[in-house]
Structure formats: structure tokens, C-alpha cells
Amino acid sequence: MTSSFPTAETIEDHPLVDDVNAIHRENLSVTERICKRVADATGAPIALLLAVVVQAVWLTVGQITRSDPYPFAFLLTCSNILQLILIFVIAVAQRQSSEHAELRAEADHDNISRLLYHQQVQEQLLLRLAEKTQTEVADLRVMVARLVSENAPLGAA
């Protein structure tokens, strides 16, 4: 006899639960995907280390060869141009991250609402079963009513 209980595979891939990450990825344009990759790469610690190393090498080589002497005008110009470009790239990636968070919040709300409804149905079913078996449930009804009330403290009995 096979069990009718859900398996790990069916629980993880529930038909009523949306994969928000996949939905978000599908809605990204090519430009948005590129901006996300660039923002992810520039936000990594290795990017910071690379920027520090490049500037240290540039300052050292610029001083020794006099190709870009103090105040390092060429380095500053390149750095400023790169920063201006990255401001917009990061802004696009941040907007996408915000939209993803909003999509995830909406999906979470839908799923939690579905779970709460399911919980209410289970409570009613259990109370009916208890009545049919003539089990005393008056104290349980009070606790369920208290949980349903608006400002009930969670630990109150």
C-alpha cells in the first residue's frame, strides 16, 4: 500500500507556490541582466581589493616613470568616469533588487494567507472530530477563539 502523504519532492515543488526567483529572472531585460552582473561583481570584496591594488600600482608606476605625476590627473579622470558609469549600473541593479523583493513579499503574503486558511480549516475539522467522539473541547474552543482575536498575546492561555 502506497502512502498518500506528500514526499519531499512534492513538498519542495508545490504547484501553488511560485518560484519568485525564476519569475524575476524571466522578467529581466538583457540590459538589466548585464547591470545585475556588473553590480554583483563590483560589490564583491575581490573588486575592492582589485581597485586598491590597481591604484597602488598606478601611483607607484606614475611616480617612478613620471607618466602620470602627482596629482595623478589621468588616474582621477579614469576613476571618475568609471564611477559615473557604475552609479547608473548600480541604480538599475538596485531597482531590480527592489522589484524582486516586492515580488517576493507578495508571494510570501499569498502563501501565508493560503497556509492560514488551511490552518483554520484544520482547526474546524479537528473540533468537529472531537465533538463526534464526544471529547470535551470547550477549553480548546476558548484558546482557538483567543488566537483568532485581533490583539491576543501569543503566549496567553
Residue pairs with C-beta under 8 A, 6 or more apart in sequence:
16 111
16 114
17 107
17 111
18 107
18 110
20 100
20 103
20 104
20 107
21 100
23 103
24 96
24 99
24 100
24 103
28 36
28 96
31 92
32 92
32 93
32 96
35 89
35 90
35 92
35 93
35 96
36 92
36 93
36 96
38 86
38 89
38 93
39 89
39 90
39 92
39 93
39 94
40 93
41 47
42 86
42 89
42 90
43 90
55 75
55 79
58 68
58 72
58 75
59 72
59 75
61 67
62 68
62 69
62 70
62 72
62 75
63 69
63 70
68 74
68 75
123 144
127 137
127 140
127 141
127 144
130 137
130 140
131 137
143 157
146 152
146 156
